[in-house]
Amino acid sequence: MKIDKNSRYPNWNRRWTKAEHKLLKKLYSKYSNRRLMLEFNRTSPAISSQAYVFGLRKDVNGRYGEWYRDLRKWAEKEIAFLRKHYKKMTASDIAAALERSSGSVSEKAQRLGIKKAKVWTDQESESFRKIYRKHSLAELSKIFGYSKSAVFRKAEKLGLIGKDRPWTSTELKYLRKNYGMMTAAQLSMHLRHSPLNIKTKALKMGIIKLPHWTKKEEQYIRSHYPKNGKKPIAEFLGKSEASVQQMAAKMGIRRTYWSKDEEDKLRELFPKKTLLWLARKFKRSVATVWWRSRKLGLHKDK
């Protein structure tokens, strides 16, 4: 039984408020991510990413260090439960039953040498070959008792899916009929082709065409792309960011990211401000600010 992320962590896909940021700055160094997950109703990666943006770290010598050293050890009953149910239940369900994290469950199972992998029998492979076209990956995983990735790998081994598999007439009709109504990812579940293969086939069939660029639009890219990047140009011209980036690459235009004045300002402000504040100041992403500060050797000072 899979636990729904929306019911377990209601705020996992919502934006962080200013009050939550203040509370996170106070509590992150003292408490574990497991305790903060209960406080904010968010996942551990979401908490870690926000802490990384603000430059927060755990106080190993303080309260968090005491909690970390006194971690609950695995009892014999818990190990017996893990050995009994690991092949049938998911790691998240076992973690919920034992009140542990899924990472600790999978790590303990790896140390004990417990594996979930099963061997496909000849009867299963024959029935899988017959039923594969009629059901989705989720339905096949329930029927045979394997994960979706295992089902997909089995289909690749049997030659039922792949780049070299030819298109049938029924698949082409389905593609022509439903391409505008469904996304490429949804069509891949029905046609058993990858989304990239579906898009390239649609281009060859003339269902979709490459975007047409006028001379004025090319001039606009040539003048604005080095300073502003793809996002504002895509919003102004009404095109996707990927198409703008592809057109700029064809024209041989690259973005000039940092000037000398901006680097000097970054050297001045980096020890005092957070990465999020600097990203808003320079109108860039947090990742670009982090990489530029690393190249300039500012992380040692901070």
ZIVENNOR-V412987 format. One record per pair of residues at least 24 apart in sequence whose ideal C-beta (glycine too) atoms are under 8 Angstrom apart, sorted by the first residue. I is the first residue (numbers start at 1). J is the second residue. If there is no record, write none. Layout:
[[I & J] [I & J]]
This chain:
[[1 & 89] [1 & 90] [1 & 93] [2 & 90] [2 & 92] [2 & 93] [3 & 92] [3 & 93] [3 & 96] [5 & 43] [9 & 37] [9 & 41] [9 & 42] [9 & 43] [10 & 41] [11 & 40] [11 & 41] [11 & 42] [12 & 41] [12 & 42] [12 & 43] [12 & 46] [16 & 50] [21 & 50] [21 & 54] [24 & 50] [24 & 51] [24 & 54] [24 & 56] [25 & 54] [25 & 56] [28 & 56] [28 & 57] [28 & 58] [29 & 56] [29 & 57] [29 & 58] [29 & 59] [29 & 62] [29 & 64] [30 & 59] [30 & 62] [30 & 63] [30 & 64] [31 & 63] [31 & 64] [31 & 67] [32 & 64] [32 & 67] [32 & 68] [34 & 101] [44 & 101] [52 & 275] [53 & 274] [53 & 275] [53 & 276] [53 & 286] [54 & 274] [54 & 275] [54 & 276] [55 & 274] [55 & 275] [55 & 302] [74 & 108] [79 & 108] [79 & 112] [82 & 108] [82 & 109] [82 & 112] [82 & 114] [83 & 112] [83 & 114] [86 & 114] [86 & 116] [87 & 114] [87 & 116] [87 & 118] [116 & 147] [117 & 150] [118 & 145] [118 & 146] [120 & 154] [125 & 154] [125 & 158] [128 & 154] [128 & 155] [128 & 158] [129 & 158] [129 & 160] [132 & 158] [132 & 160] [132 & 192] [133 & 192] [136 & 189] [136 & 190] [137 & 189] [155 & 192] [160 & 192] [161 & 192] [161 & 193] [163 & 194] [163 & 197] [165 & 192] [165 & 193] [167 & 193] [167 & 201] [172 & 201] [172 & 205] [175 & 201] [175 & 202] [175 & 205] [175 & 207] [176 & 205] [176 & 207] [179 & 207] [179 & 208] [180 & 207] [211 & 239] [211 & 243] [213 & 247] [218 & 247] [218 & 251] [221 & 247] [221 & 248] [221 & 251] [221 & 253] [222 & 251] [222 & 253] [225 & 253] [225 & 255] [226 & 253] [226 & 254] [226 & 255] [226 & 256] [227 & 255] [227 & 256] [229 & 255] [257 & 284] [257 & 288] [257 & 292] [258 & 292] [263 & 292] [263 & 296] [266 & 292] [266 & 293] [266 & 296] [266 & 298] [267 & 296] [267 & 298] [270 & 298] [270 & 301] [270 & 302] [271 & 298] [271 & 301] [271 & 302]]
